[in-house]
């Protein structure tokens, strides 16, 4: 499964951008060839399968990243409960 993610363009060379995901140190490479219009340093884009497919404004990017963080946190919580139940069953 692929997930489109928002990221900030940090550098551009030959139509390919290095983009930062969120506030951390995760970077992805994305081709800019599918975007309508020009992309610039500091722009936020949605990246899917190695291509920037749409520009976002800062608020859209922040909202999207918050939703993804919430989903990741919810998954981790469910996984912890599942792991604990599995350990409890193994002890029984």
DSSP file (Angstrom, degrees, kcal/mol; ACC not computed):
  #  RESIDUE AA STRUCTURE BP1 BP2  ACC     N-H-->O    O-->H-N    N-H-->O    O-->H-N    TCO  KAPPA ALPHA  PHI   PSI    X-CA   Y-CA   Z-CA
    1    1 A X              0   0    0      0, 0.0     2,-0.3     0, 0.0     0, 0.0   0.000 360.0 360.0 360.0 137.9    0.0    0.0    0.0
    2    2 A X        -     0   0    0     46,-0.0     2,-0.4    47,-0.0    46,-0.0  -0.833 360.0-158.5-106.9 148.2    1.3    3.5   -0.8
    3    3 A X        -     0   0    0     -2,-0.3     2,-0.4    44,-0.0    46,-0.2  -0.993  16.0-131.7-128.3 128.5    0.4    6.6    1.2
    4    4 A X        -     0   0    0     -2,-0.4     2,-0.3    44,-0.1    44,-0.2  -0.647  32.0-168.2 -77.4 132.8    0.6   10.1   -0.1
    5    5 A X  E     -A   47   0A   0     42,-2.3    42,-3.1    -2,-0.4     2,-0.3  -0.930  20.7-122.0-126.1 146.5    2.5   12.3    2.4
    6    6 A X  E     +A   46   0A   0     -2,-0.3    16,-0.4    40,-0.2     2,-0.3  -0.659  38.4 167.9 -83.1 143.1    3.0   16.0    2.8
    7    7 A X  E     -A   45   0A   0     38,-2.3    38,-2.7    -2,-0.3     2,-0.4  -0.990  33.3-117.5-153.1 155.9    6.6   17.3    2.7
    8    8 A X  E     -AB  44  20A   0     12,-2.8    12,-2.7    -2,-0.3     2,-0.5  -0.824  30.5-120.1 -99.4 131.4    8.5   20.5    2.5
    9    9 A X  E     + B   0  19A   0     34,-3.1    33,-2.7    -2,-0.4    10,-0.2  -0.573  35.8 169.6 -72.3 120.7   10.9   21.1   -0.4
   10   10 A X  E     +     0   0A   0      8,-3.1     2,-0.3    -2,-0.5     9,-0.2   0.714  65.6   2.4-103.0 -30.0   14.4   21.7    0.9
   11   11 A X  E     - B   0  18A   0      7,-1.4     7,-2.3    29,-0.1     2,-0.4  -0.989  58.0-156.2-155.3 155.0   16.4   21.5   -2.3
   12   12 A X  E     + B   0  17A   0     -2,-0.3     2,-0.3     5,-0.2     5,-0.2  -0.999  14.9 168.1-136.3 132.2   15.7   21.1   -6.1
   13   13 A X  E >  S- B   0  16A   0      3,-2.7     3,-1.4    -2,-0.4    -2,-0.0  -0.943  71.9 -16.2-145.7 123.5   18.1   19.9   -8.7
   14   14 A X  T 3  S-     0   0    0     -2,-0.3     3,-0.1     1,-0.3    -1,-0.0   0.863 127.7 -50.1  53.7  42.2   17.2   18.9  -12.3
   15   15 A X  T 3  S+     0   0    0      1,-0.2    17,-2.8    16,-0.1     2,-0.4   0.603 117.0 110.0  76.8  11.2   13.5   18.7  -11.5
   16   16 A X  E <   -BC  13  31A   0     -3,-1.4    -3,-2.7    15,-0.2     2,-0.4  -0.979  52.7-154.7-122.8 131.7   13.9   16.5   -8.5
   17   17 A X  E     -BC  12  30A   0     13,-3.3    13,-2.5    -2,-0.4     2,-0.6  -0.810  14.0-143.7-108.4 144.1   13.3   17.7   -5.0
   18   18 A X  E     -BC  11  29A   0     -7,-2.3    -8,-3.1    -2,-0.4    -7,-1.4  -0.939  33.1-168.0 -97.2 122.2   14.7   16.6   -1.6
   19   19 A X  E     -BC   9  28A   0      9,-3.1     9,-2.5    -2,-0.6     2,-0.4  -0.922  18.3-137.1-123.6 138.9   11.8   17.0    0.8
   20   20 A X  E     -BC   8  27A   0    -12,-2.7   -12,-2.8    -2,-0.4     2,-0.6  -0.781  15.5-143.5 -93.3 131.9   11.6   16.9    4.6
   21   21 A X  E > > - C   0  26A   0      5,-2.9     3,-0.7    -2,-0.4     5,-0.5  -0.860  62.0 -39.9 -96.1 118.3    8.7   15.0    6.1
   22   22 A X  T 3 5S-     0   0    0     -2,-0.6   -14,-0.2   -16,-0.4    -2,-0.0  -0.274 102.3 -46.7  65.7-150.1    7.4   16.8    9.3
   23   23 A X  T 3 5S+     0   0    0      2,-0.0    -1,-0.2    -3,-0.0    -2,-0.0   0.455 112.8  84.5 -98.0  -3.5    9.8   18.3   11.7
   24   24 A X  T < 5S-     0   0    0     -3,-0.7     0, 0.0     2,-0.1     0, 0.0   0.177  94.5 -89.8 -86.2-156.9   12.2   15.4   11.9
   25   25 A X  T   5S+     0   0    0     -5,-0.1     2,-0.6     2,-0.1    -3,-0.1   0.068  78.3 124.2-107.1  21.0   15.2   14.3    9.8
   26   26 A X  E   < -C   21   0A   0     -5,-0.5    -5,-2.9     2,-0.0     2,-0.4  -0.749  37.8-176.6 -86.7 123.7   13.2   12.1    7.4
   27   27 A X  E     -C   20   0A   0     -2,-0.6     2,-0.3    -7,-0.2    -7,-0.2  -0.919   8.5-169.1-119.7 146.4   13.8   13.1    3.8
   28   28 A X  E     -C   19   0A   0     -9,-2.5    -9,-3.1    -2,-0.4     2,-0.4  -0.956  20.0-128.4-129.5 152.5   12.2   11.8    0.6
   29   29 A X  E     -C   18   0A   0     -2,-0.3     2,-0.4   -11,-0.2   -11,-0.2  -0.847  30.5-179.0 -99.7 135.3   13.2   12.4   -3.0
   30   30 A X  E     -C   17   0A   0    -13,-2.5   -13,-3.3    -2,-0.4    21,-0.3  -0.995  26.5-129.9-140.8 132.9   10.4   13.4   -5.4
   31   31 A X  E     -Cd  16  51A   0     19,-2.8    21,-2.9    -2,-0.4     3,-0.3  -0.576  11.9-157.6 -72.9 140.9   10.1   14.2   -9.0
   32   32 A X    >   +     0   0    0    -17,-2.8     3,-1.4    -2,-0.2   -16,-0.1   0.332  64.9 104.6 -99.3   5.3    8.4   17.5   -9.7
   33   33 A X  T 3  S+     0   0    0    -18,-0.3    -1,-0.2     1,-0.3    20,-0.1   0.707  77.1  52.1 -65.7 -20.7    7.4   16.7  -13.3
   34   34 A X  T 3  S+     0   0    0     18,-0.4    -1,-0.3    -3,-0.3     2,-0.1   0.547  85.2 107.7 -92.6  -7.2    3.7   16.1  -12.5
   35   35 A X  S <  S-     0   0    0     -3,-1.4     2,-0.6    19,-0.1    19,-0.1  -0.433  71.5-125.6 -72.6 142.1    3.1   19.4  -10.7
   36   36 A X  S    S-     0   0    0     17,-0.2    19,-0.1    -2,-0.1    -1,-0.1  -0.780  80.9  -4.7 -78.9 125.3    1.0   22.1  -12.3
   37   37 A X  S    S-     0   0    0     -2,-0.6     2,-0.2     2,-0.0    -2,-0.1  -0.165 105.5 -42.6  82.6-179.7    3.2   25.2  -12.2
   38   38 A X        -     0   0    0     -2,-0.0     2,-0.3     1,-0.0    -2,-0.1  -0.555  47.1-144.7 -86.8 148.2    6.6   25.7  -10.7
   39   39 A X        -     0   0    0     -2,-0.2     2,-0.3    -4,-0.1    -7,-0.0  -0.858  17.9-167.6-108.4 148.9    7.8   24.5   -7.3
   40   40 A X    >   -     0   0    0     -2,-0.3     3,-2.2     1,-0.0   -31,-0.2  -0.888  35.4 -76.4-132.7 162.2   10.1   26.5   -5.1
   41   41 A X  T 3  S+     0   0    0     -2,-0.3   -31,-0.2     1,-0.3     3,-0.1  -0.328 119.1  26.8 -54.7 136.1   12.2   26.0   -2.0
   42   42 A X  T 3  S+     0   0    0    -33,-2.7    -1,-0.3     1,-0.3   -32,-0.1   0.233  89.4 130.6  91.6 -14.4    9.9   26.0    1.1
   43   43 A X    <   -     0   0    0     -3,-2.2   -34,-3.1   -35,-0.1     2,-0.4  -0.397  53.8-132.8 -68.1 149.7    6.8   24.8   -0.8
   44   44 A X  E     +AE   8  56A   0     12,-0.8    12,-3.1   -36,-0.2     2,-0.3  -0.885  29.1 179.9-102.6 137.5    4.8   22.0    0.6
   45   45 A X  E     -AE   7  55A   0    -38,-2.7   -38,-2.3    -2,-0.4     2,-0.5  -0.936  31.5-119.9-134.3 156.1    3.8   19.2   -1.7
   46   46 A X  E     -AE   6  54A   0      8,-2.8     7,-3.1    -2,-0.3     8,-0.8  -0.873  33.3-157.1 -92.8 128.3    1.9   15.9   -1.5
   47   47 A X  E     +AE   5  52A   0    -42,-3.1   -42,-2.3    -2,-0.5     2,-0.4  -0.917  16.9 171.8-112.7 131.1    4.3   13.0   -2.5
   48   48 A X  E >   - E   0  51A   0      3,-2.8     3,-1.6    -2,-0.5   -44,-0.1  -0.981  69.5 -14.8-139.5 125.8    3.0    9.7   -3.8
   49   49 A X  T 3  S-     0   0    0     -2,-0.4     3,-0.1     1,-0.3   -45,-0.1   0.832 129.8 -48.7  53.4  38.0    5.1    7.0   -5.3
   50   50 A X  T 3  S+     0   0    0      1,-0.2   -19,-2.8   -20,-0.1     2,-0.4   0.534 118.3 103.7  85.7   6.3    8.1    9.3   -5.8
   51   51 A X  E <   -dE  31  48A   0     -3,-1.6    -3,-2.8   -21,-0.3     2,-0.6  -0.974  69.5-131.0-124.9 135.1    6.2   12.1   -7.4
   52   52 A X  E     + E   0  47A   0    -21,-2.9   -18,-0.4    -2,-0.4    -5,-0.3  -0.741  31.4 176.2 -75.4 122.3    5.1   15.4   -6.0
   53   53 A X  E     +     0   0A   0     -7,-3.1     2,-0.3    -2,-0.6   -17,-0.2   0.606  56.4   8.8-110.2 -13.8    1.4   15.5   -7.2
   54   54 A X  E     - E   0  46A   0     -8,-0.8    -8,-2.8   -19,-0.1    -1,-0.3  -0.946  66.0-121.3-164.4 142.7    0.1   18.7   -5.6
   55   55 A X  E     - E   0  45A   0     -2,-0.3     2,-0.3   -10,-0.2   -10,-0.3  -0.623  29.2-162.6 -82.8 148.4    1.2   21.8   -3.8
   56   56 A X  E     - E   0  44A   0    -12,-3.1   -12,-0.8    -2,-0.2     2,-0.2  -0.897  17.2-121.7-123.8 155.0   -0.2   22.5   -0.3
   57   57 A X     >  -     0   0    0     -2,-0.3     4,-2.4   -14,-0.1     5,-0.2  -0.518  40.2 -98.8 -86.8 171.0   -0.3   25.6    1.8
   58   58 A X  H  > S+     0   0    0      1,-0.2     4,-2.6     2,-0.2     5,-0.2   0.878 122.0  51.4 -58.3 -42.3    1.3   25.5    5.2
   59   59 A X  H  > S+     0   0    0      2,-0.2     4,-2.5     1,-0.2    -1,-0.2   0.926 110.4  48.5 -64.3 -45.2   -2.0   24.9    7.1
   60   60 A X  H  > S+     0   0    0      1,-0.2     4,-2.5     2,-0.2    -1,-0.2   0.918 112.5  49.3 -59.0 -43.8   -3.0   22.0    4.8
   61   61 A X  H  X S+     0   0    0     -4,-2.4     4,-2.5     1,-0.2    -2,-0.2   0.929 111.9  47.7 -62.6 -45.7    0.4   20.4    5.3
   62   62 A X  H  X S+     0   0    0     -4,-2.6     4,-2.2     1,-0.2    -1,-0.2   0.903 112.7  48.9 -63.5 -41.4    0.3   20.8    9.1
   63   63 A X  H  X S+     0   0    0     -4,-2.5     4,-2.2     2,-0.2    -1,-0.2   0.922 112.0  48.6 -64.1 -43.8   -3.2   19.4    9.3
   64   64 A X  H  X S+     0   0    0     -4,-2.5     4,-2.3     1,-0.2    -2,-0.2   0.918 112.0  48.5 -63.1 -43.9   -2.2   16.4    7.1
   65   65 A X  H  X S+     0   0    0     -4,-2.5     4,-2.4     1,-0.2    -1,-0.2   0.878 109.6  53.1 -64.7 -37.3    0.9   15.7    9.2
   66   66 A X  H  X S+     0   0    0     -4,-2.2     4,-2.5     2,-0.2    -1,-0.2   0.914 109.1  49.1 -63.5 -42.5   -1.2   15.9   12.4
   67   67 A X  H  X S+     0   0    0     -4,-2.2     4,-2.4     2,-0.2    -2,-0.2   0.922 111.4  49.1 -62.7 -44.0   -3.6   13.3   11.1
   68   68 A X  H  X S+     0   0    0     -4,-2.3     4,-2.4     2,-0.2    -2,-0.2   0.893 111.1  50.0 -63.2 -39.5   -0.8   11.0   10.1
   69   69 A X  H  X S+     0   0    0     -4,-2.4     4,-2.6     2,-0.2    -2,-0.2   0.918 110.3  50.4 -63.4 -42.8    0.8   11.4   13.5
   70   70 A X  H  X S+     0   0    0     -4,-2.5     4,-2.4     1,-0.2    -2,-0.2   0.912 111.1  48.8 -61.6 -42.4   -2.6   10.6   15.2
   71   71 A X  H  X S+     0   0    0     -4,-2.4     4,-2.5     2,-0.2    -1,-0.2   0.919 111.4  49.2 -63.1 -43.9   -3.0    7.5   13.0
   72   72 A X  H  X S+     0   0    0     -4,-2.4     4,-2.3     1,-0.2    -2,-0.2   0.909 112.1  48.6 -62.8 -41.8    0.6    6.3   13.8
   73   73 A X  H  X S+     0   0    0     -4,-2.6     4,-2.1     2,-0.2    -1,-0.2   0.904 111.2  49.7 -65.0 -41.4    0.0    6.8   17.5
   74   74 A X  H  X S+     0   0    0     -4,-2.4     4,-2.4     2,-0.2    -2,-0.2   0.909 110.6  50.7 -63.6 -41.7   -3.3    5.0   17.4
   75   75 A X  H  X S+     0   0    0     -4,-2.5     4,-2.8     1,-0.2    -2,-0.2   0.929 109.1  50.7 -61.4 -45.3   -1.7    2.1   15.6
   76   76 A X  H  X S+     0   0    0     -4,-2.3     4,-2.4     1,-0.2    -1,-0.2   0.897 110.1  50.2 -60.3 -40.7    1.1    1.9   18.2
   77   77 A X  H  X S+     0   0    0     -4,-2.1     4,-2.1     2,-0.2    -1,-0.2   0.927 112.1  46.5 -64.8 -45.0   -1.5    1.8   21.0
   78   78 A X  H  X S+     0   0    0     -4,-2.4     4,-2.5     1,-0.2    -2,-0.2   0.907 112.2  51.6 -62.4 -41.7   -3.4   -1.0   19.3
   79   79 A X  H  X S+     0   0    0     -4,-2.8     4,-2.9     2,-0.2    -2,-0.2   0.901 107.9  51.6 -63.6 -41.5   -0.2   -2.9   18.6
   80   80 A X  H  X S+     0   0    0     -4,-2.4     4,-2.4     2,-0.2    -1,-0.2   0.920 111.5  47.3 -60.5 -43.8    0.9   -2.6   22.3
   81   81 A X  H  X S+     0   0    0     -4,-2.1     4,-2.5     2,-0.2    -2,-0.2   0.918 112.7  49.2 -63.9 -43.0   -2.5   -4.0   23.4
   82   82 A X  H  X S+     0   0    0     -4,-2.5     4,-2.4     2,-0.2    -2,-0.2   0.930 111.9  48.5 -61.2 -46.5   -2.3   -6.9   20.9
   83   83 A X  H  X S+     0   0    0     -4,-2.9     4,-2.3     1,-0.2    -2,-0.2   0.903 111.7  49.7 -61.7 -41.7    1.3   -7.7   22.0
   84   84 A X  H  X S+     0   0    0     -4,-2.4     4,-2.5     2,-0.2    -1,-0.2   0.918 110.9  49.1 -64.7 -43.0    0.2   -7.7   25.7
   85   85 A X  H  X S+     0   0    0     -4,-2.5     4,-2.4     1,-0.2    -1,-0.2   0.897 110.3  51.5 -62.3 -40.2   -2.8  -10.0   25.0
   86   86 A X  H  X S+     0   0    0     -4,-2.4     4,-2.0     2,-0.2    -1,-0.2   0.906 110.9  47.5 -64.0 -41.5   -0.5  -12.4   23.0
   87   87 A X  H  X S+     0   0    0     -4,-2.3     4,-1.6     2,-0.2    -2,-0.2   0.901 111.3  51.4 -65.9 -39.8    2.0  -12.5   25.9
   88   88 A X  H  X S+     0   0    0     -4,-2.5     4,-1.2     1,-0.2    -2,-0.2   0.903 110.6  48.4 -63.1 -41.6   -0.9  -13.1   28.4
   89   89 A X  H  < S+     0   0    0     -4,-2.4    -1,-0.2     1,-0.2    -2,-0.2   0.876 108.8  53.7 -65.7 -37.3   -2.2  -16.0   26.2
   90   90 A X  H  < S+     0   0    0     -4,-2.0    -1,-0.2     1,-0.2    -2,-0.2   0.828 108.3  50.1 -67.8 -31.5    1.2  -17.5   26.0
   91   91 A X  H  <        0   0    0     -4,-1.6    -1,-0.2     1,-0.2    -2,-0.2   0.770 360.0 360.0 -75.5 -26.8    1.5  -17.5   29.8
   92   92 A X     <        0   0    0     -4,-1.2    -1,-0.2    -3,-0.2    -2,-0.2   0.482 360.0 360.0 -75.6 360.0   -1.9  -19.2   30.3
